Amino acid sequence: MRDILPSYDVERWTPRRKALVVGAVASGDLTADAACARYKISRDEFLMWERLENRYGVSGLQTTRAENYRKRKRD
């Protein structure tokens, strides 16, 4: 699985790339802490990706959709 993970220097996170990282953690190929360190993302951001993918699938990882989901949760 590690050979299909995004490179360390990702500048633009697509839903597919986020899903690859979440999938690697779910399968045990990578720990959440290692993923956060490797990609320089916060633990909260990773947990949000994980939650959105589990709830809405890969399409839930689109930035605009994530913002909409967060907004709905606050209302």
C-alpha positions as semicolon CSV with decimal commas, in nm:
position;residue;x (nm);y (nm);z (nm)
1;M;0,000;0,000;0,000
2;R;0,285;0,240;0,078
3;D;0,393;0,239;-0,286
4;I;0,062;0,398;-0,392
5;L;0,053;0,663;-0,120
6;P;0,086;1,027;-0,225
7;S;0,434;1,175;-0,216
8;Y;0,555;1,360;0,094
9;D;0,534;1,698;-0,075
10;V;0,167;1,704;-0,176
11;E;0,057;2,060;-0,247
12;R;-0,299;1,993;-0,358
13;W;-0,508;1,740;-0,169
14;T;-0,765;1,571;-0,389
15;P;-1,038;1,352;-0,241
16;R;-0,864;1,046;-0,387
17;R;-0,531;1,130;-0,222
18;K;-0,701;1,186;0,113
19;A;-0,882;0,853;0,074
20;L;-0,552;0,675;0,005
21;V;-0,406;0,807;0,329
22;V;-0,720;0,722;0,529
23;G;-0,723;0,374;0,372
24;A;-0,357;0,315;0,457
25;V;-0,425;0,398;0,821
26;A;-0,741;0,183;0,828
27;S;-0,552;-0,115;0,686
28;G;-0,266;-0,076;0,933
29;D;-0,005;0,006;0,669
30;L;0,050;0,344;0,832
31;T;-0,033;0,482;1,174
32;A;-0,237;0,799;1,207
33;D;0,058;0,969;1,380
34;A;0,294;0,865;1,099
35;A;0,048;0,993;0,838
36;C;0,019;1,328;1,015
37;A;0,396;1,363;1,041
38;R;0,459;1,245;0,683
39;Y;0,207;1,488;0,531
40;K;0,240;1,771;0,784
41;I;-0,129;1,767;0,872
42;S;-0,282;1,801;1,213
43;R;-0,437;1,509;1,395
44;D;-0,771;1,695;1,386
45;E;-0,749;1,733;1,008
46;F;-0,678;1,364;0,963
47;L;-0,964;1,269;1,195
48;M;-1,194;1,494;0,992
49;W;-1,091;1,317;0,669
50;E;-1,152;0,981;0,833
51;R;-1,492;1,085;0,967
52;L;-1,606;1,238;0,638
53;E;-1,496;0,938;0,433
54;N;-1,668;0,697;0,670
55;R;-1,987;0,901;0,663
56;Y;-2,005;1,020;0,300
57;G;-1,746;0,824;0,103
58;V;-1,469;0,971;-0,107
59;S;-1,694;1,250;-0,236
60;G;-1,724;1,375;0,123
61;L;-1,353;1,458;0,112
62;Q;-1,400;1,740;-0,137
63;T;-1,311;2,066;0,034
64;T;-1,635;2,245;-0,047
65;R;-1,839;1,949;0,073
66;A;-1,637;1,923;0,393
67;E;-1,704;2,291;0,459
68;N;-2,076;2,236;0,399
69;Y;-2,085;1,935;0,633
70;R;-1,910;2,133;0,906
71;K;-2,147;2,422;0,857
72;R;-2,450;2,192;0,888
73;K;-2,310;2,040;1,205
74;R;-2,281;2,385;1,367
75;D;-2,635;2,491;1,274
